[in-house]
Amino acid sequence: MQKFRDYIYCDINKINSYISQISELNKLETSSSYERETAVEGGLDFKLAKTGTTLNEKTSTNFVTNNSPLEKIVNWACNRKNAINYEGEKLEADDIDKLIVISGKLNVPEMSENMEIINSLAQNTTLFDMIPMSEDDRKKMAFIKETENIPILLELDSDYIFNCNLKRASIIGDKNDFFDNIEDDITIIGRIDRVYNNEENIEIYDLAKEVFKLNRTIRRKIPKENLEKAIIFESGPLVKITPIIIYK
């Protein structure tokens, strides 16, 4: 019986790029044949003739469906010989650039400690006027929902924290409704970008760059200690991944 997935994120450009690198996913899986049925002693005898041969007997054509690019990469990655289907094992530095399939609870990093620097930046009128945002955006200050890259964490029974940034444009459906999936169980298929096996503080999101779009010239005008307060860190071990597909 057909099973359906509820896809909530899909980076189609990366899917097509990866499929182009996987030879077996580029094959067109179709076949056809003509079938001749003949009565013989003890039963029926089936003989096949090559496509194009004219026969008066029964003709049948067999097709193997060609899945969509999204379904192709999901089915391929869920095969353990093709990708890491993660079940809590330790990852190594040489696992970089491998595909990983991982399931857990969707969450966003804690940002309450960073609100002070956000508010101080917003109150600096001269600086704030240099930030490329519309007047409406300045009033709303809904920082995560208005950014192009959204930081998420995946919580599961593991020593690792899994972190990735989602492209807002790759969210399927209403962009704001995506946040209704927080605390839900999801599966991510992605590429491993970095493995941190030490208990160190790792930068996962820079509010000055991602939220306020501050370029280098503007950042130079801000005290270094303030800029550091705008960076969100998580304590390792941590794995950074580039998400390709997310489904429930």
C-alpha positions in Angstrom: 0.0 0.0 0.0 1.3 3.5 -0.9 2.7 5.5 2.0 2.7 9.3 1.8 5.2 11.7 3.3 4.3 15.2 4.4 7.1 17.2 2.9 7.8 20.6 4.5 11.1 21.5 3.0 12.8 20.8 -0.3 15.9 22.3 -1.8 15.3 21.2 -5.4 18.5 22.7 -6.8 20.6 20.5 -4.4 18.4 17.5 -5.2 19.0 17.9 -8.9 22.7 18.5 -8.3 23.1 15.3 -6.2 21.1 13.2 -8.6 23.3 14.2 -11.4 26.2 12.7 -9.5 24.5 9.4 -8.8 24.7 7.2 -11.9 21.9 4.8 -11.0 19.4 7.6 -10.5 19.9 8.9 -14.0 18.7 5.7 -15.7 15.3 5.6 -17.3 13.8 2.4 -15.9 11.3 1.3 -18.5 11.0 -1.9 -20.5 8.5 -3.5 -22.9 7.9 -6.9 -24.5 5.5 -8.8 -26.7 4.2 -12.1 -25.3 3.1 -15.1 -27.4 1.0 -17.7 -25.6 1.0 -21.3 -27.0 -0.9 -24.3 -25.7 1.4 -27.3 -25.0 1.0 -30.5 -23.3 1.0 -30.0 -19.5 0.3 -26.3 -19.6 1.0 -23.0 -21.3 4.2 -22.1 -23.0 5.2 -18.4 -23.0 7.6 -17.1 -25.6 9.0 -13.6 -25.9 9.7 -11.7 -29.0 11.7 -8.5 -29.3 10.0 -5.1 -29.4 8.9 -4.3 -32.9 8.1 -7.9 -34.0 4.5 -8.3 -35.2 2.6 -11.1 -33.5 -1.1 -11.9 -33.6 -1.1 -13.3 -30.1 -1.4 -11.4 -26.7 0.7 -8.3 -26.3 1.8 -6.8 -23.0 4.0 -3.9 -22.0 5.7 -3.7 -18.7 6.8 -0.4 -17.2 8.8 0.5 -14.1 7.7 3.9 -12.9 10.2 6.7 -13.0 9.9 8.5 -9.6 10.1 12.3 -9.1 13.5 13.7 -8.3 12.4 14.2 -4.7 11.2 10.6 -4.2 14.3 9.3 -6.0 16.7 10.9 -3.6 14.6 9.9 -0.5 14.5 6.3 -1.5 18.2 6.3 -2.4 19.3 7.9 0.8 17.1 5.6 3.0 19.1 2.7 1.7 21.9 2.2 4.3 24.6 1.5 1.7 24.1 4.9 0.2 23.8 7.2 3.2 24.2 7.3 7.0 20.9 6.4 8.5 21.8 7.8 11.9 21.0 5.8 15.1 23.2 7.4 17.7 26.7 6.3 16.5 29.8 8.5 16.7 30.6 10.4 13.6 34.1 11.2 12.4 35.7 14.1 10.6 35.9 12.0 7.4 32.1 11.7 7.3 32.1 15.3 5.9 30.2 15.5 2.6 28.3 12.2 3.1 24.5 12.2 3.1 22.8 11.6 6.4 19.2 10.6 7.3 18.3 11.7 10.8 15.0 11.8 12.7 14.2 13.9 15.8 12.3 16.8 17.3 12.4 20.1 15.4 13.4 23.1 17.4 15.0 26.6 17.2 18.0 27.8 19.2 17.4 29.8 22.4 17.8 33.5 21.6 16.5 35.2 24.8 20.1 36.0 25.9 20.7 37.8 22.6 17.7 40.1 22.7 19.7 42.7 24.6 22.0 43.3 21.7 19.1 43.2 19.3 17.3 45.9 21.2 20.4 48.0 21.6 21.0 47.8 17.8 17.4 48.8 17.2 17.7 51.8 19.4 20.8 53.2 17.6 18.9 55.3 15.1 21.9 56.3 13.1 23.1 52.7 12.7 19.7 51.3 12.2 19.1 53.7 9.3 22.1 52.1 7.6 20.5 48.6 7.8 18.8 47.6 4.5 15.3 47.0 5.8 11.9 48.5 5.0 10.1 50.7 7.4 7.6 48.0 8.0 10.4 45.5 8.8 11.9 47.9 11.3 8.6 48.1 13.2 7.9 44.4 13.2 11.4 43.2 14.2 10.1 39.6 13.8 13.8 38.7 13.3 13.6 34.9 12.6 10.5 34.9 10.5 11.9 37.7 8.3 15.3 36.2 7.6 16.3 34.2 4.5 18.2 31.6 6.6 16.4 30.1 9.6 18.5 28.3 12.2 17.1 25.0 13.5 18.2 22.3 15.9 17.2 18.7 15.9 16.8 17.1 19.3 17.2 13.3 19.6 18.7 10.7 21.8 22.4 11.4 20.9 25.5 13.0 22.3 25.3 15.4 19.3 23.4 18.5 18.7 22.4 18.7 15.0 22.3 22.1 13.5 21.3 23.5 10.1 20.1 26.7 8.5 17.1 26.4 6.3 16.6 28.5 3.2 13.3 30.3 3.6 12.6 30.0 -0.1 12.8 26.2 0.1 10.0 25.8 2.7 7.0 24.2 1.2 3.7 26.0 1.7 3.1 29.0 3.9 6.5 30.2 5.2 5.0 31.3 8.6 3.2 28.1 9.0 6.5 26.3 9.0 6.9 27.3 12.7 3.9 25.3 13.6 6.2 22.3 13.2 8.3 23.3 16.2 8.5 20.4 18.7 7.2 18.0 16.1 9.1 14.8 15.0 10.6 15.2 11.6 13.2 13.5 9.3 16.0 15.5 7.7 18.0 14.3 4.7 21.1 16.4 4.4 24.9 16.6 3.7 27.3 16.6 6.7 29.3 19.8 6.6 31.3 19.6 9.9 31.6 17.3 12.8 32.7 18.7 16.2 33.5 15.9 18.6 34.7 18.2 21.4 32.8 20.1 24.1 33.5 23.5 22.7 31.3 26.5 21.9 30.4 26.5 18.3 28.9 29.4 16.3 25.6 28.4 14.7 24.0 31.7 13.9 25.1 35.4 13.6 22.2 37.7 14.2 24.2 40.7 12.9 24.6 39.1 9.5 21.5 37.1 9.2 18.9 39.3 10.8 20.2 42.8 10.4 22.1 42.1 7.2 25.1 44.2 8.5 27.9 44.3 6.0 31.5 44.4 7.0 31.7 48.2 6.8 28.8 48.6 9.3 30.1 45.9 11.6 33.4 47.7 11.9 31.5 50.6 13.6 30.1 48.3 16.3 32.2 47.4 19.4 33.5 43.8 19.1 32.0 42.8 22.4 28.5 43.8 21.1 29.0 41.9 17.9 30.0 38.8 19.9 26.8 39.1 21.9 24.8 38.8 18.6 26.3 35.4 17.9 24.4 32.3 19.0 26.6 29.5 20.2 25.9 25.8 21.1 28.1 23.6 23.2 29.4 20.5 21.3 29.6 17.7 20.3 27.7 19.1 17.4 27.2 18.2 13.7 26.4 20.9 11.1 24.5 19.7 8.1 23.1 21.3 4.9 19.4 20.3 4.7 18.1 19.0 1.4 14.7 17.5 2.4 12.6 17.6 5.5 9.4 15.6 6.0 7.1 14.4 8.7 
